[in-house]
Amino acid sequence: MATKKKSKTITRTNVPDAVPSYIPQGKGRGFAGIDTDDLELPRLKLIQSISEEKTEFDVGEGDFFHSVLEEGLGSELKIVPLIIQKAYVLWSPRHEGVGILARSNDGVHWTPSEGVFEVAPIKEMPKKKVTWTLAPTVSESGLAEFGSSVPDDSSSRPAATKQYNVLAYLPDHPESSPCVITLQRSGIKIGRKLISKLKVATANKGVDLYSVQLTMSSAIDTNSEDQQYYTYKFDMDGFVKDEETFNICESMHKAYSKSGFSVKTEPNEEDINIPF
């Protein structure tokens, strides 16, 4: 059962807070040739009862964990969405230990664009091999459809995992921004609702996505086996509160729209016993 635990406050000693007066600001030099593609985007992970971070960092269930700062930010946050990316990841079966076979960051094209993989998707049946075949597009490959992980079983899960990756700015934690919230499996339905809300609030009014602010919180849900887990809740919180924040968000949006971004995920995230 999911139970709420208060996060332990972690004092960071490796990140300087105040810039000494003798150091000039506004230069930011020393990163020649480095762009957003060279950086590991922080993720905000929603902590479950089986999350490794819960023990390692003493962060509470239902809290959002910042993967780079390695600390919990609580169970409710203000966020400004900068970009919403639809993506797919084709993992090898976890028990085979191979990792990512292919990825589609634009939700359309696979990288690599071709490949044939012989895998055993059922751990208890290691000799039962099936073939997953890439095509230039996700749609052509059929690997994101139900029945594709075990081709002779139409009820089997999709071979590829669909994701909505929300690149976000945290107004109350600018030093922790931008970061990514990944919605997958049961989160896909929540992601569709979120996108619909944002469409009404922004595009239908002729303003950009990063014009609005949301309150993101965790909520308890129950799966088909009557097990509880934490999921995401998004509520509209009006427009961005000040011009400076809007300008920062616009700048980040432009930078990542130009370079694109890739999200680092772990295979054990697929093992949380929650539904599609």
C-alpha positions as CSV (number, residue, x, y, z in Angstrom):
1,M,0.0,0.0,0.0
2,A,1.2,3.5,-0.8
3,T,1.9,5.5,2.3
4,K,3.0,9.1,2.6
5,K,6.4,9.8,4.1
6,K,7.8,13.2,4.8
7,S,10.9,14.0,2.8
8,K,14.1,14.6,4.6
9,T,15.6,18.0,3.9
10,I,19.0,17.7,2.3
11,T,21.6,20.5,2.7
12,R,23.6,20.8,-0.5
13,T,27.2,21.7,0.1
14,N,28.5,21.2,-3.4
15,V,26.5,23.9,-5.1
16,P,27.5,27.5,-4.3
17,D,24.5,29.8,-3.6
18,A,25.9,33.3,-3.7
19,V,28.4,34.6,-6.2
20,P,31.2,36.6,-4.5
21,S,31.4,40.3,-5.4
22,Y,34.8,39.9,-7.1
23,I,33.5,37.4,-9.7
24,P,31.9,39.2,-12.7
25,Q,28.5,38.0,-13.8
26,G,27.1,37.8,-17.3
27,K,29.9,35.9,-19.1
28,G,29.2,32.2,-18.6
29,R,32.3,31.2,-20.5
30,G,34.3,28.0,-20.5
31,F,31.8,25.7,-22.3
32,A,33.1,26.0,-25.9
33,G,31.3,23.6,-28.2
34,I,28.9,22.4,-25.5
35,D,25.2,22.6,-26.2
36,T,22.0,21.1,-24.8
37,D,22.7,17.8,-26.5
38,D,25.8,17.3,-24.3
39,L,23.9,17.8,-21.0
40,E,22.0,15.2,-19.0
41,L,18.6,16.6,-18.5
42,P,17.4,16.3,-14.9
43,R,14.3,14.2,-14.5
44,L,11.6,14.6,-11.9
45,K,10.7,11.1,-10.8
46,L,7.6,10.3,-8.9
47,I,8.7,8.0,-6.0
48,Q,6.9,4.8,-5.5
49,S,7.1,2.2,-2.6
50,I,9.6,0.2,-4.6
51,S,11.7,3.1,-5.8
52,E,15.4,2.7,-5.0
53,E,15.8,6.4,-4.3
54,K,13.4,6.1,-1.4
55,T,16.0,4.2,0.6
56,E,19.1,5.7,-0.8
57,F,18.2,9.3,-0.4
58,D,15.4,9.1,2.3
59,V,12.8,10.7,0.0
60,G,9.2,10.1,0.7
61,E,6.7,8.1,-1.4
62,G,4.6,10.4,-3.5
63,D,7.4,13.0,-3.6
64,F,9.1,14.3,-6.8
65,F,12.8,13.4,-6.9
66,H,15.3,15.5,-8.8
67,S,17.7,13.1,-10.5
68,V,20.7,15.5,-10.7
69,L,20.4,17.3,-7.4
70,E,19.5,13.9,-5.8
71,E,16.9,15.3,-3.5
72,G,13.1,15.4,-3.1
73,L,11.2,18.5,-3.9
74,G,8.0,17.6,-2.2
75,S,4.7,16.2,-3.5
76,E,3.4,19.5,-5.1
77,L,5.3,21.8,-7.5
78,K,4.6,24.7,-9.7
79,I,5.7,24.0,-13.3
80,V,5.8,25.9,-16.6
81,P,5.7,23.4,-19.5
82,L,8.2,24.4,-22.2
83,I,7.9,21.5,-24.7
84,I,5.9,18.3,-24.8
85,Q,7.6,15.5,-26.7
86,K,6.0,12.3,-27.8
87,A,8.6,9.5,-27.8
88,Y,9.0,5.8,-28.0
89,V,11.7,3.5,-26.5
90,L,12.2,-0.1,-27.6
91,W,13.8,-1.9,-24.7
92,S,15.1,-5.4,-24.9
93,P,13.4,-7.7,-22.3
94,R,14.9,-6.7,-19.0
95,H,16.0,-10.2,-18.1
96,E,18.2,-10.2,-21.2
97,G,20.1,-7.2,-20.0
98,V,20.8,-5.6,-23.4
99,G,19.1,-2.2,-22.7
100,I,17.7,0.1,-25.4
101,L,17.4,-1.3,-28.9
102,A,16.0,1.8,-30.6
103,R,14.5,5.1,-29.8
104,S,12.1,7.6,-31.4
105,N,12.5,11.1,-30.0
106,D,10.1,12.7,-32.4
107,G,7.4,10.0,-32.0
108,V,7.7,9.2,-35.7
109,H,11.1,7.9,-36.8
110,W,13.2,5.1,-35.3
111,T,16.9,5.5,-34.6
112,P,18.3,3.3,-35.9
113,S,15.9,3.2,-38.8
114,E,16.4,-0.6,-39.4
115,G,17.3,-3.6,-37.4
116,V,16.0,-7.1,-36.6
117,F,16.1,-8.3,-33.0
118,E,15.5,-11.8,-31.7
119,V,14.3,-11.7,-28.2
120,A,12.6,-13.8,-25.5
121,P,9.9,-11.5,-24.1
122,I,8.7,-14.0,-21.5
123,K,11.2,-14.5,-18.7
124,E,9.9,-17.9,-17.8
125,M,10.2,-19.1,-21.4
126,P,13.7,-18.1,-22.4
127,K,13.7,-20.5,-25.4
128,K,10.6,-18.9,-26.9
129,K,12.2,-16.4,-29.2
130,V,10.3,-13.8,-31.3
131,T,11.5,-11.3,-33.8
132,W,11.1,-7.5,-33.5
133,T,11.7,-5.7,-36.8
134,L,12.3,-2.0,-37.1
135,A,11.1,0.1,-40.0
136,P,11.8,3.8,-40.8
137,T,8.8,4.9,-38.8
138,V,7.2,3.7,-35.6
139,S,3.8,3.2,-37.4
140,E,5.3,1.0,-40.1
141,S,7.1,-1.2,-37.5
142,G,3.9,-1.8,-35.5
143,L,6.1,-2.1,-32.4
144,A,4.0,0.4,-30.4
145,E,0.8,-1.6,-30.9
146,F,-0.7,-4.1,-28.5
147,G,0.2,-7.7,-29.5
148,S,3.6,-6.7,-30.8
149,S,5.8,-7.9,-27.9
150,V,4.6,-11.5,-28.4
151,P,3.3,-11.6,-32.0
152,D,1.2,-14.7,-31.6
153,D,-0.6,-13.2,-28.6
154,S,-2.8,-10.3,-29.6
155,S,-3.3,-9.4,-25.9
156,S,0.4,-8.9,-25.2
157,R,1.7,-5.5,-24.3
158,P,3.4,-3.2,-27.0
159,A,7.0,-4.0,-27.6
160,A,7.8,-0.3,-27.5
161,T,7.1,2.0,-24.6
162,K,5.2,5.2,-25.5
163,Q,6.2,8.3,-23.5
164,Y,5.1,11.9,-23.1
165,N,8.1,13.9,-22.0
166,V,7.3,17.3,-20.5
167,L,10.3,19.7,-20.4
168,A,9.4,22.0,-17.6
169,Y,10.6,25.1,-15.7
170,L,10.1,25.2,-11.9
171,P,9.3,28.8,-10.9
172,D,10.0,28.1,-7.2
173,H,13.2,26.2,-8.0
174,P,14.9,28.0,-10.9
175,E,18.3,26.4,-10.0
176,S,16.7,23.0,-10.7
177,S,15.4,23.9,-14.1
178,P,14.8,22.8,-16.7
179,C,13.9,19.2,-16.0
180,V,11.8,16.5,-17.5
181,I,8.6,14.8,-16.3
182,T,8.1,11.5,-18.1
183,L,4.5,10.1,-18.4
184,Q,4.3,6.5,-19.6
185,R,2.1,3.4,-19.1
186,S,-0.8,4.6,-16.9
187,G,0.6,8.1,-17.3
188,I,-0.3,8.2,-21.0
189,K,-4.0,8.8,-20.2
190,I,-3.0,11.5,-17.9
191,G,-0.7,13.0,-20.5
192,R,-3.5,13.1,-23.1
193,K,-5.8,15.0,-20.7
194,L,-2.9,17.4,-19.8
195,I,-2.3,18.1,-23.5
196,S,-6.0,18.7,-24.1
197,K,-6.1,21.2,-21.1
198,L,-3.0,23.0,-22.4
199,K,-4.4,23.2,-25.9
200,V,-7.5,25.0,-24.6
201,A,-5.5,27.3,-22.4
202,T,-2.8,28.3,-25.0
203,A,-3.0,27.3,-28.7
204,N,-6.8,28.0,-28.8
205,K,-6.0,31.5,-27.4
206,G,-3.1,32.1,-29.7
207,V,-0.4,32.1,-27.0
208,D,2.6,29.8,-26.6
209,L,2.7,26.7,-24.4
210,Y,5.2,28.3,-21.9
211,S,2.7,31.1,-21.2
212,V,0.8,29.1,-18.6
213,Q,1.7,27.6,-15.2
214,L,0.5,24.4,-13.7
215,T,0.3,22.9,-10.2
216,M,1.7,19.3,-10.4
217,S,1.0,17.0,-7.4
218,S,0.9,13.3,-6.7
219,A,-2.2,11.3,-6.0
220,I,-2.9,7.7,-5.0
221,D,-4.4,5.4,-7.6
222,T,-5.2,1.6,-7.6
223,N,-4.3,-1.0,-10.2
224,S,-6.3,-4.0,-11.4
225,E,-4.8,-6.1,-8.6
226,D,-6.0,-3.7,-5.9
227,Q,-2.4,-2.4,-5.3
228,Q,-2.0,1.3,-4.6
229,Y,0.6,3.5,-6.3
230,Y,1.3,7.2,-6.9
231,T,0.3,9.0,-10.1
232,Y,0.4,12.5,-11.4
233,K,-2.2,15.2,-11.1
234,F,-2.1,18.5,-13.1
235,D,-4.2,21.6,-12.4
236,M,-4.1,24.8,-14.4
237,D,-2.7,27.7,-12.4
238,G,-3.2,30.6,-14.8
239,F,-0.6,32.4,-16.8
240,V,3.1,32.8,-15.9
241,K,3.2,35.2,-13.0
242,D,5.9,37.7,-14.2
243,E,7.7,38.9,-17.3
244,E,11.1,37.8,-16.2
245,T,9.9,34.2,-15.7
246,F,8.2,34.3,-19.1
247,N,11.4,35.5,-20.8
248,I,13.5,32.7,-19.2
249,C,10.9,30.1,-20.3
250,E,10.9,31.5,-23.8
251,S,14.7,31.3,-24.0
252,M,14.7,27.7,-22.8
253,H,12.0,26.8,-25.2
254,K,13.9,28.2,-28.1
255,A,17.2,26.5,-27.1
256,Y,15.7,23.0,-26.7
257,S,13.4,23.4,-29.8
258,K,16.5,24.0,-31.8
259,S,18.7,21.2,-30.4
260,G,16.0,18.7,-29.4
261,F,16.5,16.6,-26.3
262,S,16.8,13.0,-25.2
263,V,15.6,11.6,-21.9
264,K,17.6,9.0,-20.0
265,T,15.3,6.4,-18.6
266,E,16.0,3.1,-16.8
267,P,14.6,-0.3,-17.6
268,N,13.5,-1.0,-14.1
269,E,11.0,1.8,-14.4
270,E,9.0,-0.6,-16.5
271,D,8.6,-3.0,-13.6
272,I,6.4,-0.9,-11.4
273,N,3.2,-2.9,-11.2
274,I,0.8,-0.3,-12.6
275,P,-1.4,-0.6,-15.7
276,F,-1.1,0.8,-19.2
